[in-house]
Amino acid sequence: MLFQRLINACVKVVQKCLPEPFIFAIILTFVAAVLAMPICHQTPLEVVSHWGNGIWNLLSFAMQMALVLVCGSALASAPVIKRGISALASLPKTPVAAIALVTSVSAVACWLNWGFGLIIGVIFAKEIAKKVSSVDYRLLIASAYSGFVVWHAGLSGSIPLTMATPGDSLVKATNGAVTSPVPVSDTILDPHNLLMVLITIIAITVVNALMHPKQNIVTINPTLLQDDEPAVTSCATTPAEHMEHSQLIAWAIALLGLGYLVIKLTLLGGSFDLGAVIILFLFLGIILHGTPIAYVRAFSKAATGAAGIILQFPFYAGIMGIITGVGASGICLGTVISDACISISTPATYPLLTFLCAAILNMFVPSGGGHWAIQAPIMFTAGADLGVDPGLTGVAIAWGDAWTNLIQPFWALPALAIAKLDAKDIMGFCLIDLFVSGIVICAGLLFWAI
């Protein structure tokens, strides 16, 4: 079958050519540096300075990503959560049904909140692998990650939410092109965007199910997925042990944290952002594990999976420094890429070219905040000159930021850490999802612009 041969070819090429994600980050660093010097007329000293000055700019975000991985994993290991996931994982009886269910659950969860969906999807996939032993484990994890493609068009999309936030920051970020907040009804909840999300989820669900191989299936022994339960002291004999095993202490601190979250989301009008997800994961985990010492053990075990995030985030922050760094010439590489897209745009093609521009930049700067800093001053001004609605411009940038995550191993790190796989194991399948979802998104943006 032609489709299956295409899949096998993609998987083989990625297996041979895609290096370990850390090597990929190093290669992108040198590519960005080599491009910045001739294109932006920057000296090697300027490029190195931009890189070095940017290295520490993502420390706060790196900590958030590490915590969402560790706290999410620790929460999922709580006995009651494990039982619930196990019951849901018992629903599919065939490999194809397992792939379809994981894809749809992950995509819906990522649309609701990207941090929640990214972790829950892969944990759910691992549990299904225990139940459906004949499913291809690589494709199962790839399916869990593929749902991430809709996150920036969802309720936690950083660019649409930034655009909807009142204040002077939007006016300053867009160089005055957008003078008032753009409501989410014009971005996330616009019927065009919702239709694109729905069709994308259906498309990747069907494609992932069709990709399941008929032969040469790579399975995993379910016993390898079993979690080693930490030894728990049966009784406390000292004052210190009584505190470690105290449910009262666990509940007291958890209620404090969850109480703050409720106040933030209701009385203070805060959003359910990444920080809120971490707070929810952290304090629900403490409650559900029952005692402080039980949670410490679960957290310590989960922390080993955060190594890739801690190592690679400084390098991507350095790449962002190169992309956004302005030398004596007065231009940066991000501006050059954006200007190139603008120069060939018409009102009808502008959203599509904005999307493609964001997709290219995402390979070097896989961060919604980074995209906003680079593209907002340029793309919204040009969009206003062409008469393009700012909501459509923002959505185009958001979709571009999310789309190439399918082949950018940066965001796959938490999922790979939990699944205990390498990027090369899943990216061949994700490459097919990239093509399919790209067709849907491009068609959707053109239809919206007409």
ZIZIKA-V871026 format. One record per pair of residues at least 12 apart in sequence whose C-alpha atoms are under 7 Angstrom apart, sorted by the first residue. I is the first residue (numbers start at 1). J is the second residue. Records with the same first field share a line. If there is no record, write none. Layout:
BEGIN
I->J ; J
END
This chain:
BEGIN
4->211
7->211 ; 429
10->428
11->428 ; 429
14->424 ; 427 ; 428
15->424 ; 425
18->424
20->423
21->409 ; 423
22->312
25->315 ; 316
28->364
29->319
32->319 ; 322 ; 323
33->47 ; 322
36->333
40->329 ; 331 ; 332 ; 333
41->329
42->327 ; 329
46->327
47->322
50->321 ; 322 ; 325
51->318 ; 319 ; 321 ; 322
52->318
53->321
54->317 ; 318 ; 320 ; 321
55->314 ; 315 ; 317 ; 318
56->314 ; 317
57->317
58->313 ; 314 ; 317
62->309 ; 310 ; 313
66->306 ; 309
67->278
68->115 ; 278
69->119 ; 306 ; 414
70->299 ; 302 ; 303
71->278 ; 281 ; 282 ; 299
72->119 ; 281
73->302
74->285 ; 298 ; 299 ; 302
75->281 ; 284 ; 285
78->285 ; 288 ; 289
85->124
86->127
89->124 ; 127 ; 128 ; 131
90->131
93->132
94->132
95->132 ; 134 ; 135
96->209 ; 212
98->128
99->140 ; 143 ; 208 ; 209
100->205 ; 206 ; 208 ; 209
102->121 ; 125 ; 143 ; 144
103->143 ; 144 ; 146 ; 147 ; 205
104->201 ; 205
105->121
106->121 ; 144 ; 147
107->147 ; 148 ; 150 ; 201
110->147 ; 148 ; 150 ; 151
111->150 ; 151 ; 153 ; 154 ; 155
112->154 ; 155 ; 156
113->155 ; 156
114->148 ; 151 ; 156
115->274 ; 277
116->277
118->145 ; 148 ; 415
119->415
121->144
122->141 ; 144 ; 415 ; 419
125->140 ; 141 ; 144
126->419
129->222
130->222 ; 225
133->219 ; 222
134->219
135->219
136->212 ; 217 ; 218 ; 219
137->218 ; 219 ; 220
138->218 ; 425 ; 426
139->426 ; 429
141->426
142->426 ; 429 ; 430
143->208
145->412
146->406 ; 430
149->402 ; 403 ; 405 ; 406
150->197 ; 402
151->402
152->398 ; 399 ; 402
153->188 ; 395 ; 398 ; 399
154->188
155->188
156->273
158->368
159->368 ; 372 ; 394 ; 398
160->184 ; 187 ; 188 ; 394 ; 395
163->181 ; 182
164->181 ; 182 ; 183 ; 184
165->181
166->181
173->376 ; 377
174->376 ; 377 ; 380 ; 381
175->377
177->380 ; 381 ; 384
182->391
186->391
187->391 ; 392 ; 395
192->448
196->440 ; 441 ; 444
200->437 ; 440
204->433 ; 437
244->291 ; 292 ; 293
245->291 ; 292 ; 293
246->291 ; 292
247->290 ; 291
250->286 ; 287 ; 290 ; 291 ; 292
251->287
254->283 ; 284 ; 286 ; 287
257->279 ; 283
258->280 ; 283
261->276
305->417 ; 418
308->413
309->413
316->365
319->364 ; 365
320->364 ; 365
324->374
334->374
335->374
337->357
338->357 ; 375
341->353 ; 354 ; 357
342->382
347->386 ; 387 ; 388
348->446 ; 449 ; 450
349->446
351->392 ; 393 ; 396 ; 445 ; 449
352->396 ; 442 ; 445 ; 446
354->396 ; 397
355->396 ; 397 ; 399 ; 400
356->400
358->397 ; 400 ; 401
359->400 ; 401 ; 403 ; 404
362->401 ; 404
363->404 ; 408
368->401
380->393
403->434
406->430 ; 431 ; 434
407->427 ; 430 ; 431
409->423
END
